[in-house]
Amino acid sequence: MEEGGAGERTRIALNIGYGTVWAYTWRTIELLCTLLSEFIRWPLQSVAHPSESGHRVLRHCIGYIDGSNIVLRDKPMIDPEAYFSRKKNYGFNLQAICNWEGRFIWASMAQTASTHDWPAWKSTALYQANRVLFPS
């Protein structure tokens, strides 16, 4: 778990161990998998199946999106403060979508690391065209 990341902050706030965060995360995912047929039906009827790690994952989803920082080795020469993240390094904000097999199907690095994930996501062409791409 990355220092200062959401999992680490949760662990500290709840005063629980590192492994407990991951156990709770996977329990939640497995619970969601048991509720698939009741709540998650788009775009295809989804099914849960075990991944290589033994955890159940959602199959036939469009994708899973997450943001991350791509760290630069050196400080940028132009406008370095825009590239400086809350994690105290320089880089870009990566917004990416993986399919249920863990393969990247879309990515954007249009924002610097100082941009929070939500505004970075909202600035992407995929987000801005969501009503056209996902009409229902």
N, CA, C and O atoms as CSV, one atom per row, in Angstrom:
chain,resi,resn,atom,element,x,y,z
A,1,MET,N,N,0.847,-1.156,0.000
A,1,MET,CA,C,0.000,0.000,0.000
A,1,MET,C,C,0.903,1.233,0.000
A,1,MET,O,O,1.898,1.285,0.723
A,2,GLU,N,N,0.553,2.201,-0.799
A,2,GLU,CA,C,1.343,3.396,-0.962
A,2,GLU,C,C,1.213,4.295,0.267
A,2,GLU,O,O,0.119,4.478,0.799
A,3,GLU,N,N,2.324,4.843,0.702
A,3,GLU,CA,C,2.281,5.740,1.853
A,3,GLU,C,C,1.438,6.956,1.516
A,3,GLU,O,O,1.663,7.604,0.493
A,4,GLY,N,N,0.477,7.270,2.358
A,4,GLY,CA,C,-0.382,8.411,2.127
A,4,GLY,C,C,-1.570,8.106,1.235
A,4,GLY,O,O,-2.429,8.968,1.048
A,5,GLY,N,N,-1.647,6.896,0.674
A,5,GLY,CA,C,-2.766,6.526,-0.174
A,5,GLY,C,C,-4.025,6.296,0.641
A,5,GLY,O,O,-3.991,6.295,1.871
A,6,ALA,N,N,-5.140,6.101,-0.059
A,6,ALA,CA,C,-6.429,5.937,0.620
A,6,ALA,C,C,-6.428,4.734,1.556
A,6,ALA,O,O,-6.969,4.813,2.659
A,7,GLY,N,N,-5.827,3.622,1.134
A,7,GLY,CA,C,-5.776,2.435,1.987
A,7,GLY,C,C,-4.991,2.676,3.259
A,7,GLY,O,O,-5.380,2.224,4.336
A,8,GLU,N,N,-3.897,3.382,3.131
A,8,GLU,CA,C,-3.062,3.679,4.297
A,8,GLU,C,C,-3.787,4.636,5.245
A,8,GLU,O,O,-3.742,4.458,6.462
A,9,ARG,N,N,-4.451,5.647,4.691
A,9,ARG,CA,C,-5.211,6.578,5.530
A,9,ARG,C,C,-6.348,5.854,6.252
A,9,ARG,O,O,-6.617,6.122,7.422
A,10,THR,N,N,-7.013,4.935,5.547
A,10,THR,CA,C,-8.096,4.155,6.156
A,10,THR,C,C,-7.548,3.303,7.288
A,10,THR,O,O,-8.136,3.245,8.368
A,11,ARG,N,N,-6.424,2.644,7.044
A,11,ARG,CA,C,-5.791,1.782,8.051
A,11,ARG,C,C,-5.483,2.575,9.309
A,11,ARG,O,O,-5.765,2.117,10.417
A,12,ILE,N,N,-4.917,3.742,9.151
A,12,ILE,CA,C,-4.551,4.574,10.291
A,12,ILE,C,C,-5.801,5.085,11.009
A,12,ILE,O,O,-5.878,5.048,12.237
A,13,ALA,N,N,-6.781,5.566,10.231
A,13,ALA,CA,C,-7.999,6.121,10.826
A,13,ALA,C,C,-8.762,5.077,11.635
A,13,ALA,O,O,-9.328,5.396,12.681
A,14,LEU,N,N,-8.780,3.834,11.159
A,14,LEU,CA,C,-9.526,2.778,11.838
A,14,LEU,C,C,-8.671,1.981,12.814
A,14,LEU,O,O,-9.172,1.106,13.520
A,15,ASN,N,N,-7.354,2.295,12.847
A,15,ASN,CA,C,-6.414,1.598,13.722
A,15,ASN,C,C,-6.456,0.087,13.489
A,15,ASN,O,O,-6.594,-0.706,14.421
A,16,ILE,N,N,-6.330,-0.284,12.199
A,16,ILE,CA,C,-6.309,-1.704,11.828
A,16,ILE,C,C,-5.034,-2.008,11.052
A,16,ILE,O,O,-4.353,-1.092,10.590
A,17,GLY,N,N,-4.716,-3.266,10.911
A,17,GLY,CA,C,-3.507,-3.695,10.236
A,17,GLY,C,C,-3.589,-3.578,8.724
A,17,GLY,O,O,-4.673,-3.505,8.144
A,18,TYR,N,N,-2.425,-3.563,8.104
A,18,TYR,CA,C,-2.284,-3.484,6.653
A,18,TYR,C,C,-3.085,-4.589,5.959
A,18,TYR,O,O,-3.839,-4.311,5.026
A,19,GLY,N,N,-2.932,-5.809,6.395
A,19,GLY,CA,C,-3.634,-6.936,5.780
A,19,GLY,C,C,-5.138,-6.881,5.976
A,19,GLY,O,O,-5.894,-7.391,5.149
A,20,THR,N,N,-5.572,-6.268,7.058
A,20,THR,CA,C,-7.000,-6.158,7.337
A,20,THR,C,C,-7.689,-5.276,6.310
A,20,THR,O,O,-8.815,-5.564,5.906
A,21,VAL,N,N,-7.025,-4.197,5.879
A,21,VAL,CA,C,-7.593,-3.329,4.843
A,21,VAL,C,C,-7.868,-4.146,3.591
A,21,VAL,O,O,-8.948,-4.050,3.008
A,22,TRP,N,N,-6.893,-4.949,3.177
A,22,TRP,CA,C,-7.066,-5.759,1.962
A,22,TRP,C,C,-8.131,-6.827,2.171
A,22,TRP,O,O,-8.903,-7.108,1.254
A,23,ALA,N,N,-8.190,-7.420,3.337
A,23,ALA,CA,C,-9.216,-8.436,3.605
A,23,ALA,C,C,-10.606,-7.820,3.511
A,23,ALA,O,O,-11.506,-8.407,2.910
A,24,TYR,N,N,-10.788,-6.637,4.101
A,24,TYR,CA,C,-12.090,-5.961,4.039
A,24,TYR,C,C,-12.425,-5.563,2.605
A,24,TYR,O,O,-13.572,-5.673,2.172
A,25,THR,N,N,-11.419,-5.103,1.877
A,25,THR,CA,C,-11.648,-4.717,0.479
A,25,THR,C,C,-12.155,-5.901,-0.325
A,25,THR,O,O,-13.137,-5.783,-1.058
A,26,TRP,N,N,-11.486,-7.051,-0.190
A,26,TRP,CA,C,-11.901,-8.229,-0.959
A,26,TRP,C,C,-13.240,-8.777,-0.476
A,26,TRP,O,O,-14.012,-9.300,-1.280
A,27,ARG,N,N,-13.531,-8.668,0.817
A,27,ARG,CA,C,-14.854,-9.087,1.302
A,27,ARG,C,C,-15.945,-8.236,0.667
A,27,ARG,O,O,-17.005,-8.742,0.298
A,28,THR,N,N,-15.678,-6.944,0.543
A,28,THR,CA,C,-16.647,-6.042,-0.081
A,28,THR,C,C,-16.835,-6.396,-1.554
A,28,THR,O,O,-17.966,-6.434,-2.040
A,29,ILE,N,N,-15.757,-6.652,-2.257
A,29,ILE,CA,C,-15.852,-7.036,-3.669
A,29,ILE,C,C,-16.638,-8.333,-3.809
A,29,ILE,O,O,-17.488,-8.457,-4.691
A,30,GLU,N,N,-16.355,-9.296,-2.941
A,30,GLU,CA,C,-17.090,-10.568,-3.009
A,30,GLU,C,C,-18.573,-10.369,-2.705
A,30,GLU,O,O,-19.423,-11.015,-3.317
A,31,LEU,N,N,-18.887,-9.476,-1.761
A,31,LEU,CA,C,-20.290,-9.174,-1.481
A,31,LEU,C,C,-20.953,-8.579,-2.718
A,31,LEU,O,O,-22.063,-8.970,-3.076
A,32,LEU,N,N,-20.276,-7.632,-3.374
A,32,LEU,CA,C,-20.828,-7.046,-4.592
A,32,LEU,C,C,-21.042,-8.111,-5.666
A,32,LEU,O,O,-22.025,-8.068,-6.406
A,33,CYS,N,N,-20.125,-9.055,-5.744
A,33,CYS,CA,C,-20.273,-10.142,-6.731
A,33,CYS,C,C,-21.513,-10.985,-6.458
A,33,CYS,O,O,-22.166,-11.449,-7.393
A,34,THR,N,N,-21.839,-11.185,-5.188
A,34,THR,CA,C,-23.038,-11.978,-4.879
A,34,THR,C,C,-24.312,-11.216,-5.221
A,34,THR,O,O,-25.368,-11.824,-5.391
A,35,LEU,N,N,-24.225,-9.889,-5.323
A,35,LEU,CA,C,-25.384,-9.053,-5.631
A,35,LEU,C,C,-25.469,-8.671,-7.106
A,35,LEU,O,O,-26.313,-7.865,-7.499
A,36,LEU,N,N,-24.598,-9.248,-7.910
A,36,LEU,CA,C,-24.535,-8.879,-9.321
A,36,LEU,C,C,-25.886,-8.936,-10.018
A,36,LEU,O,O,-26.330,-7.949,-10.605
A,37,SER,N,N,-26.528,-10.071,-9.953
A,37,SER,CA,C,-27.763,-10.243,-10.714
A,37,SER,C,C,-28.859,-9.301,-10.254
A,37,SER,O,O,-29.770,-8.988,-11.020
A,38,GLU,N,N,-28.781,-8.846,-9.018
A,38,GLU,CA,C,-29.809,-7.962,-8.492
A,38,GLU,C,C,-29.590,-6.499,-8.871
A,38,GLU,O,O,-30.552,-5.766,-9.100
A,39,PHE,N,N,-28.326,-6.071,-8.937
A,39,PHE,CA,C,-28.052,-4.659,-9.130
A,39,PHE,C,C,-27.257,-4.308,-10.382
A,39,PHE,O,O,-27.395,-3.201,-10.902
A,40,ILE,N,N,-26.438,-5.213,-10.873
A,40,ILE,CA,C,-25.537,-4.873,-11.975
A,40,ILE,C,C,-25.903,-5.709,-13.185
A,40,ILE,O,O,-25.684,-6.920,-13.195
A,41,ARG,N,N,-26.460,-5.072,-14.205
A,41,ARG,CA,C,-26.903,-5.820,-15.383
A,41,ARG,C,C,-26.406,-5.248,-16.691
A,41,ARG,O,O,-26.665,-5.837,-17.741
A,42,TRP,N,N,-25.716,-4.148,-16.679
A,42,TRP,CA,C,-25.342,-3.493,-17.916
A,42,TRP,C,C,-23.853,-3.591,-18.132
A,42,TRP,O,O,-23.112,-3.377,-17.172
A,43,PRO,N,N,-23.352,-3.897,-19.316
A,43,PRO,CA,C,-24.012,-4.015,-20.600
A,43,PRO,C,C,-24.520,-5.415,-20.900
A,43,PRO,O,O,-25.422,-5.582,-21.721
A,44,LEU,N,N,-23.959,-6.416,-20.252
A,44,LEU,CA,C,-24.390,-7.797,-20.419
A,44,LEU,C,C,-24.722,-8.362,-19.050
A,44,LEU,O,O,-24.367,-7.767,-18.032
A,45,GLN,N,N,-25.388,-9.485,-19.012
A,45,GLN,CA,C,-25.588,-10.150,-17.720
A,45,GLN,C,C,-24.207,-10.535,-17.204
A,45,GLN,O,O,-23.511,-11.335,-17.830
A,46,SER,N,N,-23.814,-9.981,-16.084
A,46,SER,CA,C,-22.480,-10.208,-15.545
A,46,SER,C,C,-22.450,-11.453,-14.676
A,46,SER,O,O,-23.463,-11.844,-14.096
A,47,VAL,N,N,-21.296,-12.062,-14.593
A,47,VAL,CA,C,-21.110,-13.201,-13.702
A,47,VAL,C,C,-19.823,-12.996,-12.929
A,47,VAL,O,O,-18.899,-12.334,-13.402
A,48,ALA,N,N,-19.770,-13.564,-11.746
A,48,ALA,CA,C,-18.555,-13.490,-10.943
A,48,ALA,C,C,-17.781,-14.788,-11.137
A,48,ALA,O,O,-18.367,-15.870,-11.168
A,49,HIS,N,N,-16.486,-14.676,-11.263
A,49,HIS,CA,C,-15.649,-15.855,-11.384
A,49,HIS,C,C,-14.347,-15.605,-10.648
A,49,HIS,O,O,-13.966,-14.452,-10.445
A,50,PRO,N,N,-13.653,-16.669,-10.242
A,50,PRO,CA,C,-12.409,-16.470,-9.500
A,50,PRO,C,C,-11.294,-15.956,-10.406
A,50,PRO,O,O,-11.152,-16.411,-11.541
A,51,SER,N,N,-10.511,-15.016,-9.908
A,51,SER,CA,C,-9.337,-14.544,-10.631
A,51,SER,C,C,-8.178,-15.473,-10.299
A,51,SER,O,O,-8.332,-16.438,-9.550
A,52,GLU,N,N,-7.010,-15.167,-10.870
A,52,GLU,CA,C,-5.825,-15.985,-10.596
A,52,GLU,C,C,-5.464,-15.964,-9.108
A,52,GLU,O,O,-4.905,-16.931,-8.588
A,53,SER,N,N,-5.784,-14.860,-8.424
A,53,SER,CA,C,-5.458,-14.769,-7.007
A,53,SER,C,C,-6.500,-15.466,-6.135
A,53,SER,O,O,-6.356,-15.518,-4.914
A,54,GLY,N,N,-7.563,-16.008,-6.770
A,54,GLY,CA,C,-8.592,-16.705,-6.013
A,54,GLY,C,C,-9.764,-15.821,-5.641
A,54,GLY,O,O,-10.787,-16.311,-5.161
A,55,HIS,N,N,-9.623,-14.507,-5.861
A,55,HIS,CA,C,-10.719,-13.593,-5.559
A,55,HIS,C,C,-11.690,-13.565,-6.732
A,55,HIS,O,O,-11.307,-13.790,-7.880
A,56,ARG,N,N,-12.944,-13.287,-6.426
A,56,ARG,CA,C,-13.940,-13.201,-7.483
A,56,ARG,C,C,-13.884,-11.812,-8.105
A,56,ARG,O,O,-13.721,-10.814,-7.403
A,57,VAL,N,N,-14.020,-11.755,-9.420
A,57,VAL,CA,C,-14.024,-10.475,-10.129
A,57,VAL,C,C,-15.257,-10.391,-11.005
A,57,VAL,O,O,-15.873,-11.407,-11.326
A,58,LEU,N,N,-15.611,-9.183,-11.386
A,58,LEU,CA,C,-16.778,-8.972,-12.219
A,58,LEU,C,C,-16.424,-9.178,-13.683
A,58,LEU,O,O,-15.566,-8.480,-14.223
A,59,ARG,N,N,-17.079,-10.128,-14.322
A,59,ARG,CA,C,-16.810,-10.424,-15.718
A,59,ARG,C,C,-17.858,-9.723,-16.585
A,59,ARG,O,O,-19.002,-9.540,-16.169
A,60,HIS,N,N,-17.462,-9.346,-17.760
A,60,HIS,CA,C,-18.303,-8.671,-18.744
A,60,HIS,C,C,-18.659,-7.250,-18.349
A,60,HIS,O,O,-19.658,-6.709,-18.824
A,61,CYS,N,N,-17.862,-6.640,-17.493
A,61,CYS,CA,C,-18.030,-5.218,-17.203
A,61,CYS,C,C,-17.436,-4.455,-18.377
A,61,CYS,O,O,-16.625,-4.992,-19.133
A,62,ILE,N,N,-17.840,-3.218,-18.521
A,62,ILE,CA,C,-17.175,-2.369,-19.499
A,62,ILE,C,C,-15.746,-2.132,-19.029
A,62,ILE,O,O,-14.809,-2.238,-19.820
A,63,GLY,N,N,-15.572,-1.814,-17.755
A,63,GLY,CA,C,-14.225,-1.600,-17.261
A,63,GLY,C,C,-14.217,-1.062,-15.846
A,63,GLY,O,O,-15.254,-0.731,-15.272
A,64,TYR,N,N,-13.022,-0.986,-15.307
A,64,TYR,CA,C,-12.767,-0.447,-13.978
A,64,TYR,C,C,-11.892,0.784,-14.165
A,64,TYR,O,O,-10.851,0.705,-14.818
A,65,ILE,N,N,-12.291,1.903,-13.613
A,65,ILE,CA,C,-11.498,3.126,-13.781
A,65,ILE,C,C,-10.829,3.495,-12.469
A,65,ILE,O,O,-11.385,3.303,-11.387
A,66,ASP,N,N,-9.623,4.029,-12.593
A,66,ASP,CA,C,-8.924,4.527,-11.419
A,66,ASP,C,C,-7.918,5.569,-11.864
A,66,ASP,O,O,-7.501,5.588,-13.022
A,67,GLY,N,N,-7.536,6.424,-10.951
A,67,GLY,CA,C,-6.521,7.424,-11.209
A,67,GLY,C,C,-5.250,7.071,-10.463
A,67,GLY,O,O,-5.283,6.413,-9.423
A,68,SER,N,N,-4.138,7.514,-11.005
A,68,SER,CA,C,-2.847,7.261,-10.379
A,68,SER,C,C,-1.885,8.348,-10.824
A,68,SER,O,O,-2.153,9.073,-11.781
A,69,ASN,N,N,-0.774,8.457,-10.130
A,69,ASN,CA,C,0.258,9.395,-10.556
A,69,ASN,C,C,1.382,8.639,-11.229
A,69,ASN,O,O,1.830,7.602,-10.740
A,70,ILE,N,N,1.834,9.164,-12.355
A,70,ILE,CA,C,3.021,8.660,-13.030
A,70,ILE,C,C,4.148,9.599,-12.621
A,70,ILE,O,O,4.160,10.769,-13.004
A,71,VAL,N,N,5.083,9.089,-11.851
A,71,VAL,CA,C,6.143,9.908,-11.264
A,71,VAL,C,C,7.245,10.162,-12.292
A,71,VAL,O,O,7.698,9.249,-12.982
A,72,LEU,N,N,7.660,11.420,-12.373
A,72,LEU,CA,C,8.779,11.797,-13.233
A,72,LEU,C,C,10.084,11.654,-12.465
A,72,LEU,O,O,10.128,11.894,-11.258
A,73,ARG,N,N,11.121,11.273,-13.147
A,73,ARG,CA,C,12.417,11.123,-12.506
A,73,ARG,C,C,12.998,12.476,-12.106
A,73,ARG,O,O,13.600,12.606,-11.040
A,74,ASP,N,N,12.816,13.490,-12.969
A,74,ASP,CA,C,13.396,14.803,-12.735
A,74,ASP,C,C,12.319,15.881,-12.624
A,74,ASP,O,O,11.216,15.738,-13.152
A,75,LYS,N,N,12.653,16.931,-11.947
A,75,LYS,CA,C,11.770,18.084,-11.816
A,75,LYS,C,C,11.644,18.763,-13.183
A,75,LYS,O,O,12.657,19.044,-13.823
A,76,PRO,N,N,10.416,19.030,-13.637
A,76,PRO,CA,C,10.249,19.709,-14.928
A,76,PRO,C,C,10.860,21.113,-14.887
A,76,PRO,O,O,10.819,21.784,-13.856
A,77,MET,N,N,11.417,21.543,-15.998
A,77,MET,CA,C,12.057,22.856,-16.052
A,77,MET,C,C,11.029,23.975,-16.206
A,77,MET,O,O,11.268,25.100,-15.766
A,78,ILE,N,N,9.894,23.676,-16.824
A,78,ILE,CA,C,8.859,24.683,-17.036
A,78,ILE,C,C,7.670,24.382,-16.129
A,78,ILE,O,O,7.142,23.270,-16.156
A,79,ASP,N,N,7.246,25.349,-15.333
A,79,ASP,CA,C,6.078,25.252,-14.466
A,79,ASP,C,C,6.111,24.019,-13.546
A,79,ASP,O,O,5.148,23.253,-13.513
A,80,PRO,N,N,7.204,23.823,-12.803
A,80,PRO,CA,C,7.322,22.602,-12.000
A,80,PRO,C,C,6.249,22.452,-10.915
A,80,PRO,O,O,5.887,21.330,-10.561
A,81,GLU,N,N,5.733,23.579,-10.381
A,81,GLU,CA,C,4.731,23.466,-9.313
A,81,GLU,C,C,3.446,22.805,-9.799
A,81,GLU,O,O,2.734,22.191,-9.005
A,82,ALA,N,N,3.137,22.919,-11.090
A,82,ALA,CA,C,1.939,22.261,-11.628
A,82,ALA,C,C,2.088,20.744,-11.624
A,82,ALA,O,O,1.092,20.022,-11.580
A,83,TYR,N,N,3.315,20.263,-11.669
A,83,TYR,CA,C,3.581,18.823,-11.714
A,83,TYR,C,C,3.801,18.228,-10.326
A,83,TYR,O,O,3.922,17.011,-10.187
A,84,PHE,N,N,3.854,19.079,-9.294
A,84,PHE,CA,C,4.153,18.616,-7.940
A,84,PHE,C,C,2.871,18.119,-7.275
A,84,PHE,O,O,1.893,18.859,-7.168
A,85,SER,N,N,2.882,16.867,-6.831
A,85,SER,CA,C,1.679,16.247,-6.274
A,85,SER,C,C,1.655,16.348,-4.753
A,85,SER,O,O,2.646,16.716,-4.122
A,86,ARG,N,N,0.506,16.015,-4.183
A,86,ARG,CA,C,0.364,15.977,-2.728
A,86,ARG,C,C,1.246,14.896,-2.123
A,86,ARG,O,O,1.488,14.895,-0.916
A,87,LYS,N,N,1.728,13.973,-2.954
A,87,LYS,CA,C,2.607,12.900,-2.480
A,87,LYS,C,C,4.074,13.308,-2.547
A,87,LYS,O,O,4.978,12.492,-2.363
A,88,LYS,N,N,4.283,14.594,-2.815
A,88,LYS,CA,C,5.619,15.199,-2.778
A,88,LYS,C,C,6.555,14.675,-3.864
A,88,LYS,O,O,7.738,14.437,-3.617
A,89,ASN,N,N,6.008,14.498,-5.073
A,89,ASN,CA,C,6.841,14.168,-6.218
A,89,ASN,C,C,6.263,14.848,-7.451
A,89,ASN,O,O,5.159,15.392,-7.415
A,90,TYR,N,N,7.024,14.812,-8.544
A,90,TYR,CA,C,6.594,15.438,-9.786
A,90,TYR,C,C,6.049,14.361,-10.713
A,90,TYR,O,O,6.571,13.247,-10.757
A,91,GLY,N,N,4.991,14.699,-11.457
A,91,GLY,CA,C,4.467,13.708,-12.378
A,91,GLY,C,C,3.209,14.145,-13.083
A,91,GLY,O,O,2.846,15.321,-13.102
A,92,PHE,N,N,2.551,13.150,-13.664
A,92,PHE,CA,C,1.294,13.318,-14.379
A,92,PHE,C,C,0.195,12.552,-13.663
A,92,PHE,O,O,0.460,11.576,-12.960
A,93,ASN,N,N,-1.042,13.002,-13.848
A,93,ASN,CA,C,-2.206,12.276,-13.348
A,93,ASN,C,C,-2.657,11.341,-14.467
A,93,ASN,O,O,-2.975,11.787,-15.570
A,94,LEU,N,N,-2.681,10.060,-14.178
A,94,LEU,CA,C,-3.133,9.054,-15.134
A,94,LEU,C,C,-4.543,8.626,-14.773
A,94,LEU,O,O,-4.804,8.244,-13.632
A,95,GLN,N,N,-5.449,8.688,-15.729
A,95,GLN,CA,C,-6.792,8.131,-15.597
A,95,GLN,C,C,-6.824,6.957,-16.562
A,95,GLN,O,O,-6.555,7.133,-17.750
A,96,ALA,N,N,-7.145,5.766,-16.079
A,96,ALA,CA,C,-7.107,4.591,-16.949
A,96,ALA,C,C,-8.273,3.662,-16.657
A,96,ALA,O,O,-8.782,3.607,-15.537
A,97,ILE,N,N,-8.681,2.943,-17.673
A,97,ILE,CA,C,-9.734,1.938,-17.541
A,97,ILE,C,C,-9.161,0.599,-17.980
A,97,ILE,O,O,-8.557,0.479,-19.046
A,98,CYS,N,N,-9.366,-0.409,-17.128
A,98,CYS,CA,C,-8.987,-1.787,-17.451
A,98,CYS,C,C,-10.256,-2.602,-17.604
A,98,CYS,O,O,-11.269,-2.327,-16.961
A,99,ASN,N,N,-10.190,-3.609,-18.462
A,99,ASN,CA,C,-11.335,-4.518,-18.566
A,99,ASN,C,C,-11.236,-5.555,-17.457
A,99,ASN,O,O,-10.321,-5.506,-16.634
A,100,TRP,N,N,-12.169,-6.483,-17.436
A,100,TRP,CA,C,-12.217,-7.470,-16.351
A,100,TRP,C,C,-11.020,-8.406,-16.356
A,100,TRP,O,O,-10.776,-9.100,-15.369
A,101,GLU,N,N,-10.261,-8.437,-17.467
A,101,GLU,CA,C,-9.057,-9.268,-17.526
A,101,GLU,C,C,-7.814,-8.501,-17.088
A,101,GLU,O,O,-6.710,-9.045,-17.105
A,102,GLY,N,N,-7.990,-7.233,-16.693
A,102,GLY,CA,C,-6.862,-6.421,-16.253
A,102,GLY,C,C,-6.092,-5.787,-17.388
A,102,GLY,O,O,-4.982,-5.297,-17.175
A,103,ARG,N,N,-6.645,-5.779,-18.588
A,103,ARG,CA,C,-5.990,-5.157,-19.741
A,103,ARG,C,C,-6.473,-3.726,-19.886
A,103,ARG,O,O,-7.668,-3.446,-19.785
A,104,PHE,N,N,-5.523,-2.817,-20.125
A,104,PHE,CA,C,-5.893,-1.426,-20.332
A,104,PHE,C,C,-6.699,-1.301,-21.618
A,104,PHE,O,O,-6.294,-1.807,-22.665
A,105,ILE,N,N,-7.846,-0.622,-21.533
A,105,ILE,CA,C,-8.651,-0.396,-22.720
A,105,ILE,C,C,-8.783,1.096,-23.022
A,105,ILE,O,O,-9.304,1.473,-24.071
A,106,TRP,N,N,-8.315,1.939,-22.113
A,106,TRP,CA,C,-8.351,3.388,-22.321
A,106,TRP,C,C,-7.459,4.047,-21.277
A,106,TRP,O,O,-7.354,3.570,-20.147
A,107,ALA,N,N,-6.814,5.154,-21.665
A,107,ALA,CA,C,-5.992,5.896,-20.706
A,107,ALA,C,C,-5.868,7.343,-21.142
A,107,ALA,O,O,-5.945,7.658,-22.330
A,108,SER,N,N,-5.674,8.226,-20.156
A,108,SER,CA,C,-5.451,9.643,-20.408
A,108,SER,C,C,-4.430,10.156,-19.405
A,108,SER,O,O,-4.528,9.894,-18.207
A,109,MET,N,N,-3.439,10.899,-19.919
A,109,MET,CA,C,-2.460,11.558,-19.049
A,109,MET,C,C,-2.428,13.046,-19.394
A,109,MET,O,O,-1.354,13.636,-19.512
A,110,ALA,N,N,-3.595,13.645,-19.553
A,110,ALA,CA,C,-3.689,15.035,-19.986
A,110,ALA,C,C,-3.493,16.043,-18.853
A,110,ALA,O,O,-3.341,17.236,-19.118
A,111,GLN,N,N,-3.494,15.590,-17.604
A,111,GLN,CA,C,-3.373,16.497,-16.463
A,111,GLN,C,C,-2.080,16.232,-15.696
A,111,GLN,O,O,-1.517,15.139,-15.750
A,112,THR,N,N,-1.632,17.247,-14.991
A,112,THR,CA,C,-0.430,17.092,-14.167
A,112,THR,C,C,-0.797,16.465,-12.825
A,112,THR,O,O,-1.974,16.363,-12.480
A,113,ALA,N,N,0.213,16.051,-12.077
A,113,ALA,CA,C,-0.004,15.346,-10.803
A,113,ALA,C,C,-0.661,16.226,-9.749
A,113,ALA,O,O,-1.221,15.705,-8.784
A,114,SER,N,N,-0.607,17.537,-9.905
A,114,SER,CA,C,-1.244,18.410,-8.913
A,114,SER,C,C,-2.766,18.401,-9.064
A,114,SER,O,O,-3.472,18.917,-8.198
A,115,THR,N,N,-3.276,17.825,-10.148
A,115,THR,CA,C,-4.720,17.759,-10.382
A,115,THR,C,C,-5.303,16.552,-9.667
A,115,THR,O,O,-4.808,15.436,-9.825
A,116,HIS,N,N,-6.357,16.769,-8.877
A,116,HIS,CA,C,-7.045,15.684,-8.186
A,116,HIS,C,C,-7.710,14.775,-9.224
A,116,HIS,O,O,-8.003,15.220,-10.334
A,117,ASP,N,N,-7.952,13.500,-8.874
A,117,ASP,CA,C,-8.533,12.530,-9.806
A,117,ASP,C,C,-9.876,12.967,-10.391
A,117,ASP,O,O,-10.124,12.772,-11.581
A,118,TRP,N,N,-10.744,13.558,-9.564
A,118,TRP,CA,C,-12.076,13.907,-10.063
A,118,TRP,C,C,-12.016,14.968,-11.169
A,118,TRP,O,O,-12.613,14.752,-12.224
A,119,PRO,N,N,-11.325,16.109,-10.982
A,119,PRO,CA,C,-11.234,17.066,-12.096
A,119,PRO,C,C,-10.462,16.500,-13.293
A,119,PRO,O,O,-10.759,16.837,-14.439
A,120,ALA,N,N,-9.477,15.645,-13.028
A,120,ALA,CA,C,-8.744,15.026,-14.143
A,120,ALA,C,C,-9.684,14.148,-14.969
A,120,ALA,O,O,-9.640,14.176,-16.199
A,121,TRP,N,N,-10.542,13.363,-14.288
A,121,TRP,CA,C,-11.514,12.513,-14.979
A,121,TRP,C,C,-12.511,13.375,-15.747
A,121,TRP,O,O,-12.824,13.082,-16.901
A,122,LYS,N,N,-13.013,14.439,-15.112
A,122,LYS,CA,C,-13.999,15.299,-15.758
A,122,LYS,C,C,-13.444,16.008,-16.994
A,122,LYS,O,O,-14.211,16.415,-17.866
A,123,SER,N,N,-12.130,16.158,-17.077
A,123,SER,CA,C,-11.514,16.837,-18.225
A,123,SER,C,C,-11.296,15.916,-19.419
A,123,SER,O,O,-10.934,16.383,-20.499
A,124,THR,N,N,-11.512,14.615,-19.242
A,124,THR,CA,C,-11.250,13.683,-20.338
A,124,THR,C,C,-12.359,13.714,-21.387
A,124,THR,O,O,-13.510,14.030,-21.083
A,125,ALA,N,N,-11.998,13.384,-22.611
A,125,ALA,CA,C,-12.976,13.308,-23.702
A,125,ALA,C,C,-14.004,12.217,-23.420
A,125,ALA,O,O,-15.171,12.355,-23.787
A,126,LEU,N,N,-13.587,11.149,-22.779
A,126,LEU,CA,C,-14.503,10.051,-22.465
A,126,LEU,C,C,-15.603,10.525,-21.519
A,126,LEU,O,O,-16.777,10.229,-21.737
A,127,TYR,N,N,-15.233,11.252,-20.482
A,127,TYR,CA,C,-16.233,11.783,-19.552
A,127,TYR,C,C,-17.149,12.783,-20.246
A,127,TYR,O,O,-18.366,12.749,-20.068
A,128,GLN,N,N,-16.561,13.668,-21.031
A,128,GLN,CA,C,-17.347,14.725,-21.677
A,128,GLN,C,C,-18.315,14.175,-22.723
A,128,GLN,O,O,-19.325,14.809,-23.026
A,129,ALA,N,N,-18.014,13.004,-23.273
A,129,ALA,CA,C,-18.903,12.380,-24.260
A,129,ALA,C,C,-19.742,11.267,-23.652
A,129,ALA,O,O,-20.297,10.451,-24.388
A,130,ASN,N,N,-19.850,11.211,-22.320
A,130,ASN,CA,C,-20.501,10.055,-21.684
A,130,ASN,C,C,-21.950,9.886,-22.087
A,130,ASN,O,O,-22.415,8.750,-22.170
A,131,ARG,N,N,-22.686,10.949,-22.341
A,131,ARG,CA,C,-24.107,10.806,-22.731
A,131,ARG,C,C,-24.242,10.206,-24.122
A,131,ARG,O,O,-25.224,9.523,-24.412
A,132,VAL,N,N,-23.273,10.455,-24.975
A,132,VAL,CA,C,-23.283,9.875,-26.322
A,132,VAL,C,C,-22.836,8.408,-26.270
A,132,VAL,O,O,-23.437,7.538,-26.901
A,133,LEU,N,N,-21.759,8.155,-25.497
A,133,LEU,CA,C,-21.197,6.803,-25.414
A,133,LEU,C,C,-22.052,5.842,-24.581
A,133,LEU,O,O,-22.116,4.646,-24.864
A,134,PHE,N,N,-22.704,6.385,-23.553
A,134,PHE,CA,C,-23.486,5.560,-22.637
A,134,PHE,C,C,-24.892,6.151,-22.496
A,134,PHE,O,O,-25.236,6.665,-21.431
A,135,PRO,N,N,-25.703,6.085,-23.544
A,135,PRO,CA,C,-26.987,6.787,-23.518
A,135,PRO,C,C,-27.973,6.308,-22.470
A,135,PRO,O,O,-28.770,7.107,-21.978
A,136,SER,N,N,-27.948,5.048,-22.114
A,136,SER,CA,C,-28.934,4.566,-21.142
A,136,SER,C,C,-28.314,4.456,-19.765
A,136,SER,O,O,-28.990,4.066,-18.813
